[in-house]
Amino acid sequence: MLPDLSADLCARLRDAFLTAGYTPDGVVDALGGQAHAALGRGEPEAARRASRDAGDLGTLIRLFLLGDAEPEQAIRSALASVDLADAVTNEVLTSEGRAGLDIRPYGENWWVVADLDADQLGGTVPEDHVLGVGHASINLARATARRPVGTLLDVGTGCGVQALHAGAHAGRITATDLSPRALAIARGTFRLNELDVELIEGPWFDPVAGRRFDQIVCNPPFVVGPARVDYTYRDSGLAGDDASALVIGRMPALLAEGGVGQLLASWLHRDGEDWAERVTSWLPGGVDAWFVQRDVADPALYVGTWLRDAGIDPRSPEGREKAGAWLDWFADNDVEGVGFGYVTLRRADVAVPEIVCEDLRHAYDDPLGPESARWLDNVAWLRANGDRLAETRFTVPPTVVLEEVSAAGDDGWAPLVRRLHRTDGPGWQHEVDEPTAKLLAGCRGALPIEELLALLEIAYDGIDTDAALPIVRDLVRHGMLVPA
């Protein structure tokens, strides 16, 4: 039986949450910064203590965020407008006075409904577990371009996080999932937040075959390994990285001309194989593509991480059995590591699309979403103006700096490395030689590139000016040179 998070039940919950102040800011204010940070680290006791004097809000914090059992009188006070029998019947509460579902404040005064995690359940989660707001969903939300679009598709919506974010910039939202439970819970998320979303059941892109969307987002079940389904939120039933290949291969057909698709993906690093060649082989024609690799995990670390994610102790008999089968599969398929990252696609229908694979494994603070939109803009500008690069005047943004590393020698300091560093966005870095550094120093919007190169040829005998334009293209794509 699935929970029926009806419009009436969700409206009453919403009213109770607003009355008590059970919002993102309200929770932080009630707990204080230190206790709230401790709760985020999985250390609940400080939050439990801080919530004691918070009245109805404290009750909701302990009930839904800490997993505590609360007295019926306290629950009735905090959820005054809610029919508690209805709430128990539809899993919002249990008859023992605990939360039956994870309902927590999130983002821009939203609430997200999900299943209780392994810690709250006290054991492993069931196969149809609906994951809440996790690192993957937050990362995808931060990496998604946020520009006004008419139609948006969220494939594999789960608890509805990506569609919830889309409500701020999409005119019409469609969300799909193959799990009936996920759709029931996502419906609750959308009703709590008064967001109108078309929900359709079915696998992958099948429910919307033949339709076109301005934007598509997808947090697929991208876990890499043997072809099995232990948990629908992470396992596709396809072997290896075939789930990522399927989404990347099929998504562009559902994009409108100029439409953008963005997803999380994983890919195998195999002995003797270039990961970039592997992922780009999945692309259909006529698609601009940007693959950003954020991490590469060794097989043992990868397996242990996902076992713990499901609440399985890798040291237990079950954990050892699953880990053994998983590691055997990696060994049999020559897997040396598992890459993880973001993919941005744009249906361009051009003869020569822009396809770029980049490592971005260093730490940075800014969300990648604005950068992905900027990357698409820069690629479009280069496509329209690539033949006139030499005639173009450029400027260097104030966020781009030149870093130099030198070593002491007999004749003083000798430069070892010159590095351009963009201090905003994802912090792009380019090592450059002295002439290139001088070229950028001259990019002040007054002279075109061809005249600056002519001046450099006088100063540096034998400089290869033909090699400069590809460097200029790379710097434009990374926002380190801007047309004046």
Solvent accessible surface area in square Angstrom, and as a share of the most:
residue,aa,sasa,rsa
1,M,195,0.87
2,L,78,0.39
3,P,6,0.04
4,D,86,0.44
5,L,7,0.03
6,S,34,0.22
7,A,63,0.49
8,D,82,0.43
9,L,2,0.01
10,C,2,0.01
11,A,57,0.44
12,R,101,0.37
13,L,2,0.01
14,R,59,0.21
15,D,76,0.40
16,A,6,0.04
17,F,0,0.00
18,L,93,0.46
19,T,113,0.66
20,A,20,0.16
21,G,24,0.23
22,Y,0,0.00
23,T,20,0.12
24,P,29,0.18
25,D,96,0.50
26,G,15,0.15
27,V,6,0.04
28,V,59,0.34
29,D,118,0.61
30,A,29,0.23
31,L,10,0.05
32,G,30,0.29
33,G,56,0.54
34,Q,164,0.73
35,A,9,0.07
36,H,71,0.32
37,A,48,0.37
38,A,8,0.06
39,L,34,0.17
40,G,71,0.69
41,R,152,0.56
42,G,60,0.58
43,E,84,0.38
44,P,53,0.34
45,E,79,0.35
46,A,44,0.34
47,A,0,0.00
48,R,60,0.22
49,R,147,0.54
50,A,36,0.28
51,S,0,0.00
52,R,150,0.55
53,D,144,0.75
54,A,28,0.22
55,G,51,0.49
56,D,54,0.28
57,L,21,0.10
58,G,0,0.00
59,T,6,0.04
60,L,0,0.00
61,I,0,0.00
62,R,38,0.14
63,L,1,0.00
64,F,0,0.00
65,L,19,0.09
66,L,20,0.10
67,G,22,0.21
68,D,28,0.14
69,A,48,0.38
70,E,19,0.08
71,P,89,0.56
72,E,106,0.47
73,Q,152,0.68
74,A,29,0.22
75,I,6,0.03
76,R,130,0.47
77,S,60,0.38
78,A,5,0.04
79,L,1,0.01
80,A,86,0.67
81,S,36,0.24
82,V,10,0.06
83,D,82,0.42
84,L,20,0.10
85,A,72,0.55
86,D,46,0.24
87,A,0,0.00
88,V,57,0.33
89,T,82,0.48
90,N,12,0.06
91,E,52,0.23
92,V,0,0.00
93,L,7,0.03
94,T,43,0.25
95,S,94,0.61
96,E,126,0.56
97,G,12,0.12
98,R,110,0.40
99,A,4,0.03
100,G,18,0.17
101,L,0,0.00
102,D,13,0.07
103,I,1,0.01
104,R,77,0.28
105,P,21,0.13
106,Y,34,0.13
107,G,42,0.40
108,E,131,0.59
109,N,91,0.47
110,W,38,0.13
111,W,1,0.00
112,V,2,0.01
113,V,1,0.01
114,A,1,0.01
115,D,16,0.08
116,L,26,0.13
117,D,64,0.33
118,A,16,0.13
119,D,133,0.69
120,Q,52,0.23
121,L,86,0.43
122,G,71,0.69
123,G,34,0.33
124,T,67,0.39
125,V,10,0.05
126,P,70,0.44
127,E,97,0.43
128,D,61,0.32
129,H,7,0.03
130,V,4,0.02
131,L,72,0.36
132,G,20,0.19
133,V,38,0.22
134,G,22,0.21
135,H,159,0.71
136,A,28,0.22
137,S,12,0.07
138,I,66,0.33
139,N,47,0.24
140,L,1,0.01
141,A,9,0.07
142,R,105,0.38
143,A,5,0.04
144,T,2,0.01
145,A,9,0.07
146,R,87,0.32
147,R,109,0.40
148,P,124,0.78
149,V,34,0.19
150,G,34,0.33
151,T,24,0.14
152,L,1,0.00
153,L,0,0.00
154,D,1,0.00
155,V,4,0.02
156,G,29,0.28
157,T,9,0.05
158,G,22,0.21
159,C,7,0.04
160,G,0,0.00
161,V,3,0.02
162,Q,10,0.04
163,A,0,0.00
164,L,5,0.02
165,H,39,0.17
166,A,1,0.00
167,G,33,0.32
168,A,91,0.71
169,H,21,0.09
170,A,14,0.11
171,G,62,0.60
172,R,162,0.59
173,I,10,0.05
174,T,6,0.04
175,A,0,0.00
176,T,1,0.01
177,D,17,0.09
178,L,91,0.45
179,S,8,0.05
180,P,62,0.39
181,R,31,0.11
182,A,5,0.04
183,L,12,0.06
184,A,9,0.07
185,I,0,0.00
186,A,0,0.00
187,R,88,0.32
188,G,0,0.00
189,T,0,0.00
190,F,6,0.02
191,R,89,0.32
192,L,2,0.01
193,N,20,0.10
194,E,126,0.56
195,L,40,0.20
196,D,132,0.68
197,V,19,0.11
198,E,77,0.35
199,L,37,0.18
200,I,42,0.21
201,E,100,0.45
202,G,11,0.11
203,P,58,0.36
204,W,44,0.15
205,F,1,0.00
206,D,75,0.39
207,P,33,0.20
208,V,1,0.01
209,A,76,0.59
210,G,70,0.67
211,R,93,0.34
212,R,120,0.44
213,F,4,0.02
214,D,51,0.27
215,Q,6,0.02
216,I,0,0.00
217,V,2,0.01
218,C,1,0.00
219,N,40,0.20
220,P,4,0.02
221,P,26,0.16
222,F,19,0.08
223,V,14,0.08
224,V,1,0.00
225,G,4,0.04
226,P,30,0.19
227,A,63,0.49
228,R,63,0.23
229,V,61,0.35
230,D,33,0.17
231,Y,14,0.05
232,T,38,0.22
233,Y,45,0.17
234,R,8,0.03
235,D,15,0.08
236,S,28,0.18
237,G,29,0.28
238,L,63,0.32
239,A,36,0.28
240,G,7,0.07
241,D,4,0.02
242,D,70,0.36
243,A,4,0.03
244,S,1,0.01
245,A,22,0.17
246,L,44,0.22
247,V,0,0.00
248,I,0,0.00
249,G,26,0.25
250,R,94,0.34
251,M,0,0.00
252,P,6,0.04
253,A,57,0.44
254,L,13,0.06
255,L,0,0.00
256,A,29,0.23
257,E,113,0.51
258,G,40,0.39
259,G,5,0.05
260,V,24,0.14
261,G,0,0.00
262,Q,5,0.02
263,L,1,0.00
264,L,0,0.00
265,A,0,0.00
266,S,1,0.01
267,W,0,0.00
268,L,7,0.03
269,H,34,0.15
270,R,80,0.29
271,D,99,0.51
272,G,86,0.82
273,E,67,0.30
274,D,69,0.36
275,W,31,0.11
276,A,24,0.18
277,E,119,0.53
278,R,40,0.15
279,V,0,0.00
280,T,39,0.23
281,S,82,0.53
282,W,42,0.15
283,L,25,0.12
284,P,54,0.34
285,G,68,0.66
286,G,13,0.12
287,V,3,0.02
288,D,0,0.00
289,A,0,0.00
290,W,2,0.01
291,F,0,0.00
292,V,1,0.01
293,Q,0,0.00
294,R,54,0.20
295,D,76,0.40
296,V,41,0.24
297,A,18,0.14
298,D,76,0.39
299,P,25,0.16
300,A,65,0.50
301,L,109,0.54
302,Y,19,0.07
303,V,3,0.02
304,G,11,0.10
305,T,71,0.41
306,W,44,0.15
307,L,1,0.00
308,R,156,0.57
309,D,64,0.33
310,A,0,0.00
311,G,34,0.33
312,I,6,0.03
313,D,58,0.30
314,P,34,0.21
315,R,199,0.73
316,S,32,0.21
317,P,117,0.74
318,E,80,0.36
319,G,0,0.00
320,R,170,0.62
321,E,131,0.59
322,K,43,0.18
323,A,18,0.14
324,G,32,0.30
325,A,50,0.39
326,W,6,0.02
327,L,67,0.33
328,D,89,0.46
329,W,48,0.17
330,F,3,0.01
331,A,73,0.56
332,D,116,0.60
333,N,42,0.22
334,D,81,0.42
335,V,12,0.07
336,E,107,0.48
337,G,2,0.02
338,V,2,0.01
339,G,0,0.00
340,F,45,0.19
341,G,0,0.00
342,Y,23,0.09
343,V,1,0.01
344,T,5,0.03
345,L,0,0.00
346,R,31,0.11
347,R,61,0.22
348,A,14,0.11
349,D,85,0.44
350,V,47,0.27
351,A,104,0.81
352,V,123,0.71
353,P,32,0.20
354,E,32,0.14
355,I,75,0.38
356,V,20,0.11
357,C,37,0.22
358,E,26,0.12
359,D,73,0.38
360,L,1,0.00
361,R,129,0.47
362,H,71,0.32
363,A,98,0.76
364,Y,47,0.18
365,D,129,0.67
366,D,56,0.29
367,P,53,0.33
368,L,7,0.04
369,G,1,0.01
370,P,92,0.58
371,E,8,0.04
372,S,1,0.01
373,A,6,0.05
374,R,74,0.27
375,W,2,0.01
376,L,7,0.04
377,D,63,0.33
378,N,23,0.12
379,V,3,0.02
380,A,44,0.34
381,W,63,0.22
382,L,3,0.01
383,R,96,0.35
384,A,68,0.53
385,N,27,0.14
386,G,23,0.22
387,D,145,0.75
388,R,116,0.42
389,L,4,0.02
390,A,27,0.21
391,E,100,0.45
392,T,23,0.14
393,R,112,0.41
394,F,1,0.00
395,T,46,0.27
396,V,44,0.25
397,P,20,0.13
398,P,131,0.83
399,T,45,0.26
400,V,16,0.09
401,V,62,0.36
402,L,80,0.40
403,E,60,0.27
404,E,97,0.44
405,V,70,0.40
406,S,40,0.26
407,A,38,0.29
408,A,80,0.62
409,G,45,0.44
410,D,156,0.81
411,D,151,0.78
412,G,37,0.35
413,W,185,0.65
414,A,50,0.39
415,P,67,0.42
416,L,118,0.59
417,V,38,0.22
418,R,50,0.18
419,R,57,0.21
420,L,7,0.04
421,H,39,0.17
422,R,6,0.02
423,T,81,0.47
424,D,44,0.23
425,G,13,0.13
426,P,0,0.00
427,G,8,0.08
428,W,12,0.04
429,Q,86,0.38
430,H,35,0.16
431,E,125,0.56
432,V,20,0.12
433,D,81,0.42
434,E,65,0.29
435,P,27,0.17
436,T,13,0.08
437,A,13,0.10
438,K,105,0.45
439,L,6,0.03
440,L,9,0.04
441,A,59,0.46
442,G,26,0.25
443,C,4,0.02
444,R,193,0.70
445,G,22,0.21
446,A,68,0.53
447,L,65,0.32
448,P,8,0.05
449,I,0,0.00
450,E,84,0.38
451,E,82,0.37
452,L,15,0.07
453,L,15,0.07
454,A,49,0.38
455,L,102,0.51
456,L,18,0.09
457,E,87,0.39
458,I,144,0.73
459,A,75,0.58
460,Y,55,0.21
461,D,148,0.77
462,G,75,0.72
463,I,39,0.20
464,D,90,0.47
465,T,32,0.18
466,D,120,0.62
467,A,47,0.36
468,A,13,0.10
469,L,57,0.28
470,P,76,0.48
471,I,64,0.32
472,V,0,0.00
473,R,74,0.27
474,D,50,0.26
475,L,0,0.00
476,V,3,0.02
477,R,28,0.10
478,H,10,0.04
479,G,2,0.02
480,M,0,0.00
481,L,2,0.01
482,V,53,0.30
483,P,47,0.30
484,A,84,0.65
